[in-house]
Amino acid sequence: MNYSMLFIGMFLVALGFLVRRYPILISGYNTMSAKEKENVDIKGFRLSCADVW
């Protein structure tokens, strides 16, 4: 088995878990103003972003 592929896969899974736990890691969300963040369904948004990773 190619260890680099295994490492990249584990890294992406870990990144997905981090995005679920800390949505501030999502690019664009962390630069929004507080008013804009109120309009975002963060639970659904972070889950869909975590699924992509």
Secondary structure as UniProt FT lines:
FT   HELIX           3..21
FT   HELIX           23..25
FT   TURN            27..31
FT   HELIX           34..38
FT   HELIX           42..52
//
